[in-house]
């Protein structure tokens, strides 16, 4: 949470800017970056809140989305640079880094909602899907390659020790060793790219996440389809990467909307509490899945939409997020509609 | 001579870690599964076990938990090349399972030697009553 002192400092920065709006020169000459830098030097307790607060004034300000995002990107890079050079210990630095990545994602998502309408929404969902596709491929690939690089690096070093340091053999084995190290760095970059979204799981407020998804869905009205929401206000926090539940709702809702493309109907999103659980339901009134589709729909890359290169990962992603949270994905489907239910255990204190 | 146990389903990784450990002066036994690791530890005690986190029959988290339960003196090193699902989170999980030190594949001789040193030292310094 942002402290009153930081809020005040930030408000002062806003007021001193012409029109009460952060602009690029402010970011460059001090402003938000200075506030962030000061905060990071003091331990970084308000950096994320500052970044969020810094994003707010753009909403409805008329500043082009691209400018907004470019400024935020520079801001995030400044944060990361400060984190890398500021003497933070690794666990703190990594968790703060994760949080900044998420804060930036959240801002980007919000700016899509507020600034760019349905095009932004499509772009955002497309980006999520591409990153998921990348992640789905990068993780197992990274694991296999890292395993294969173990003997390359380990043996090159072991064998090199058996030759005099100035021999051709030792020099050549050094090349093998260095190339192995470099390949490993490339793999880790790829894995890093794949895990850019979300960050570490932590207790998240389901209501906020679902509302964000619903806000995005309102920018994607589908002719002949009504969108209903029943969101219980008192639902327990769940353990997910921030943004994870928003993705779950979007994936399930988009599946439902696509199922009703020909028929029209109603999409109903329900959030409710259960016995120690939080339950999300997304129900469509489409034609329902055939038994074959119902059996296979959780398989990675299984799709009924072969024309979409990113298709076939939606339910895999949802299943993966539900599994990671210790929950479950239930699917009821018959002629007349499909209900997807994600049951997530409530976060309990002392067991994050 | 100190004894080191390597547990990995991948033959190439077993051979490499064996070589690294022998270079460090260990007497090495390599096995392919958690079950074989427990049997080996029952036959004769080891000073250090290096356990792959992701293995097909029984994952390394469970292997380390069970090894730790039976052999509180054993120094444990978890190693992984990044998980199929949770990425390096698995390495953190292995720490909770009782690993003294974690190694990310691919690791070089320096990292391996340091990990073994820290595992043995860390374990020796750890008060008995806090062993999980």
Interface residues (C-beta under 8 A of the other chain):
Chain A: X139 X140 X142 X143 X144 X145 X146 X147 X148 X149 X150 X151 X152 X153 X154 X155 X157 X158 X161 X177 X180 X181 X184 X191 X194 X195 X200 X320 X323 X324
Chain B: X10 X12 X13 X15 X16 X17 X19 X20 X23 X54 X80 X81 X82 X83 X84 X85 X86 X87 X89 X104 X105 X106 X107 X108 X109 X112
